[in-house]
């Protein structure tokens, strides 16, 4: 089912291998993008190799807009960005992938149509293609090996688009089915261990006992314990006590 949310069109300019087109479709759909335009694919269209690599994203290939040239592919767009790994003599603003997708999101929210150009695998976009873009996107790659696979580049821009348009949690803690332990549960666990350790003579010498107990309580409070964790730790200590008593 097509994604109804406004989004940029990803334009593959003169792609050389059907496999890369299919992998690009898969990368796009990973991040909810499904507006693909293909300019003069080298091996013709449709391409069975593209379908084989799309892996569940074949709909994008079926619905892809086939174009004769960049002008045809971007004629209805208000703003065009072009990916490049090479230094260009043309005077253009150059932005990072993150900033590029920020700009795209801003333009689209204002009702504009946006396109992102991706060049052919061998040498990337020609200056004639670049001249029709408003902004260049430069990926901070290794200067000794700057070439990105077409699908990799599509994946990177798709990821940045997702980051700009969807809430992405930087970190998620999952306590599982049991849920996080409440403060009172951790307190009872601390009391259990303190009592058994006291019986075992752990808090020695006596002059240091109070500070050792504080440090132990501090340790428990630092641990992100679930209710299941608390139950296991209680059970471990009970079993150790039973084992010691059986050995008498």
FENFEN-V280739 format. One record per residue. N is the residue number from 0. RES is the residue in one letter. NEAR is the number of other C-alpha atoms within 10 Angstrom. Layout:
N;RES;NEAR
N;RES;NEAR
This chain:
0;X;5
1;X;12
2;X;11
3;X;9
4;X;9
5;X;15
6;X;22
7;X;26
8;X;21
9;X;26
10;X;28
11;X;30
12;X;26
13;X;22
14;X;24
15;X;19
16;X;18
17;X;23
18;X;19
19;X;22
20;X;26
21;X;26
22;X;23
23;X;29
24;X;31
25;X;27
26;X;24
27;X;25
28;X;21
29;X;15
30;X;18
31;X;18
32;X;25
33;X;26
34;X;22
35;X;24
36;X;25
37;X;24
38;X;22
39;X;18
40;X;21
41;X;13
42;X;13
43;X;11
44;X;13
45;X;14
46;X;16
47;X;11
48;X;16
49;X;21
50;X;23
51;X;15
52;X;19
53;X;24
54;X;12
55;X;13
56;X;21
57;X;18
58;X;16
59;X;23
60;X;25
61;X;11
62;X;13
63;X;18
64;X;15
65;X;19
66;X;19
67;X;13
68;X;14
69;X;22
70;X;13
71;X;12
72;X;23
73;X;22
74;X;10
75;X;12
76;X;14
77;X;14
78;X;20
79;X;22
80;X;27
81;X;23
82;X;26
83;X;24
84;X;19
85;X;14
86;X;7
87;X;12
88;X;7
89;X;9
90;X;9
91;X;14
92;X;11
93;X;18
94;X;17
95;X;16
96;X;22
97;X;18
98;X;15
99;X;24
100;X;25
101;X;17
102;X;19
103;X;24
104;X;21
105;X;14
106;X;17
107;X;17
108;X;12
109;X;9
110;X;11
111;X;17
112;X;19
113;X;22
114;X;25
115;X;26
116;X;30
117;X;24
118;X;23
119;X;21
120;X;19
121;X;12
122;X;11
123;X;21
124;X;21
125;X;13
126;X;12
127;X;9
128;X;17
129;X;22
130;X;14
131;X;16
132;X;21
133;X;14
134;X;21
135;X;25
136;X;23
137;X;17
138;X;21
139;X;10
140;X;11
141;X;8
142;X;9
143;X;6
144;X;8
145;X;13
146;X;18
147;X;16
148;X;14
149;X;22
150;X;22
151;X;14
152;X;20
153;X;26
154;X;21
155;X;16
156;X;25
157;X;23
158;X;20
159;X;19
160;X;25
161;X;17
162;X;16
163;X;18
164;X;14
165;X;9
166;X;8
167;X;9
168;X;7
169;X;5
170;X;6
171;X;6
172;X;7
173;X;9
174;X;15
175;X;10
176;X;9
177;X;10
178;X;13
179;X;18
180;X;18
181;X;12
182;X;11
183;X;9
184;X;16
185;X;20
186;X;14
187;X;13
188;X;19
189;X;20
190;X;14
191;X;16
192;X;17
193;X;18
194;X;11
195;X;14
196;X;14
197;X;14
198;X;10
199;X;9
200;X;10
201;X;13
202;X;17
203;X;11
204;X;9
205;X;11
206;X;9
207;X;10
208;X;14
209;X;12
210;X;12
211;X;17
212;X;17
213;X;10
214;X;12
215;X;14
216;X;18
217;X;12
218;X;11
219;X;14
220;X;14
221;X;8
222;X;9
223;X;11
224;X;18
225;X;20
226;X;17
227;X;16
228;X;17
229;X;19
230;X;13
231;X;12
232;X;14
233;X;16
234;X;12
235;X;12
236;X;16
237;X;15
238;X;12
239;X;11
240;X;13
241;X;11
242;X;11
243;X;10
244;X;9
245;X;8
246;X;7
247;X;5
